[in-house]
Amino acid sequence: MSEFREMRRLKQQLSPEECAEVLKTELRGILSVLGEGGYPYGMPMNHYLHEDGNLYFHCGRGGHREDALKSRDKVSFCVLDKGWQREGEWARHIRSVIVFGHVEWVEDRKTVYALSRLLSRKFTHDEGYIEREIARSGPGTRMFRLVPEHISGKLVEES
């Protein structure tokens, strides 16, 4: 038996390509870890879906998130798109994607800076701003990758 459940409502299931589109275009999602005392801990995070198939995240040093990730590397990451409505209806149609996997820390500073540039370009194409931020914050920036073990997505109607 797989440790990941199959989706029950297969008609709502997104294709792998649709899941990748949501992960590429949306700016942030919720990263969930197992925190202190066994409590789930979810936090909003910016992400970048790399061509290598991994998701990359940046963060500062220390704190609850880093402690949790160092003690247990299994996580889930959930992203929702903005959704859409049919004219005259109140219900939104929302695509959601959940990625299950494990985290690996990126230690090479050149790689951290290169990935930080890619992530930053989801928000701005002002290269001067990006370089100033990397020069200012880069030395203290941590980067980790989420290596997917299972990805599922679905289209949900809020009605």
C-alpha positions in Angstrom: 0.0 0.0 0.0 1.3 3.4 -1.0 1.8 5.9 1.8 0.0 8.5 -0.4 -3.7 8.2 -0.9 -5.4 8.2 -4.3 -7.8 11.0 -5.0 -11.4 10.0 -4.4 -13.0 12.4 -6.9 -11.1 11.6 -10.0 -13.2 13.9 -12.2 -11.7 16.9 -10.3 -8.1 15.7 -10.5 -5.6 18.0 -12.3 -3.0 16.7 -14.7 0.7 16.8 -13.9 1.0 19.7 -16.4 -1.8 21.7 -14.7 -0.2 21.1 -11.3 3.1 22.4 -12.6 1.3 25.5 -14.0 -0.2 26.3 -10.6 3.2 25.8 -8.9 5.0 28.0 -11.5 2.5 30.9 -11.6 1.3 31.3 -8.1 3.5 33.4 -5.8 3.1 31.6 -2.5 1.7 28.7 -0.6 1.6 27.1 2.8 4.5 25.0 3.9 3.6 22.6 6.7 6.0 20.9 8.9 5.8 18.9 12.1 6.8 21.4 14.8 7.6 21.3 18.5 5.6 19.0 20.6 4.3 17.2 17.5 2.0 20.1 16.5 1.6 20.9 12.8 3.1 24.2 11.8 2.1 25.9 8.6 3.6 29.1 7.3 3.2 31.1 4.1 6.2 30.8 1.8 7.3 32.1 -1.6 8.5 29.3 -3.8 10.2 28.6 -7.2 9.5 25.5 -9.2 12.8 24.7 -10.9 13.2 22.9 -14.2 14.8 20.1 -12.1 11.3 19.3 -10.7 12.2 20.5 -7.2 10.6 23.5 -5.3 13.0 26.0 -3.8 12.4 28.3 -0.8 14.5 30.9 0.9 14.4 31.9 4.6 16.5 33.5 7.3 18.6 31.6 9.8 17.2 30.0 12.9 13.7 29.9 14.3 10.8 27.5 14.5 10.8 26.6 10.8 14.5 25.7 10.6 14.3 23.8 13.9 11.4 21.8 12.6 13.0 21.1 9.2 16.2 19.9 10.8 14.4 17.5 13.1 12.0 16.1 10.5 12.6 16.6 6.8 9.1 15.5 5.6 6.8 18.4 4.6 3.8 19.2 2.6 3.3 22.4 0.5 -0.2 23.6 -0.6 -0.8 26.2 -3.3 -4.2 27.6 -4.4 -4.7 29.7 -7.5 -6.9 32.8 -7.5 -9.8 30.9 -9.0 -12.5 32.0 -11.3 -16.3 32.4 -11.4 -18.9 31.8 -14.0 -20.9 34.9 -14.8 -23.9 35.2 -12.5 -22.6 32.6 -10.0 -21.1 33.2 -6.5 -19.1 30.0 -6.4 -15.4 30.1 -7.3 -13.6 27.3 -9.1 -10.2 27.0 -7.5 -7.2 24.8 -8.5 -5.2 23.5 -5.5 -2.0 21.5 -5.6 -0.4 19.6 -2.7 3.2 18.5 -2.8 4.5 15.9 -0.3 8.2 15.4 -0.1 11.4 15.9 1.9 13.6 18.9 2.4 17.3 19.2 1.5 19.4 22.3 2.5 21.3 24.0 -0.3 24.7 25.0 1.1 26.6 26.2 -1.9 26.5 30.1 -1.8 26.7 30.5 -5.6 23.7 28.2 -6.0 21.8 30.0 -3.2 22.3 33.3 -5.0 21.4 31.9 -8.4 18.2 30.4 -7.0 17.4 33.6 -5.1 17.5 35.5 -8.5 15.1 33.0 -10.1 12.7 33.2 -7.2 12.9 37.0 -7.1 12.0 37.2 -10.8 8.6 35.8 -10.0 8.0 39.2 -8.2 10.0 41.7 -10.2 12.2 42.0 -13.3 14.1 44.9 -11.8 17.5 43.4 -12.0 19.1 46.3 -10.1 16.7 45.8 -7.2 17.3 42.0 -7.2 21.1 42.5 -7.1 20.9 45.1 -4.3 18.7 42.7 -2.2 21.1 39.8 -2.8 24.1 41.9 -1.8 22.3 43.1 1.3 20.5 39.9 2.4 22.3 37.1 0.5 24.9 36.3 3.2 22.2 35.5 5.7 19.8 33.8 3.4 19.2 30.0 3.7 17.8 28.0 0.8 16.2 24.6 0.8 14.7 22.4 -1.8 11.5 20.4 -1.5 12.1 17.1 -3.4 8.6 15.9 -4.4 7.6 12.4 -3.6 3.9 12.9 -4.5 2.0 15.7 -6.1 -1.7 15.9 -6.5 -4.0 18.6 -7.6 -7.7 19.2 -8.0 -10.3 21.7 -9.2 -12.7 22.5 -6.5 -16.0 24.3 -6.8 -17.0 26.2 -3.6 -20.7 25.5 -3.9 
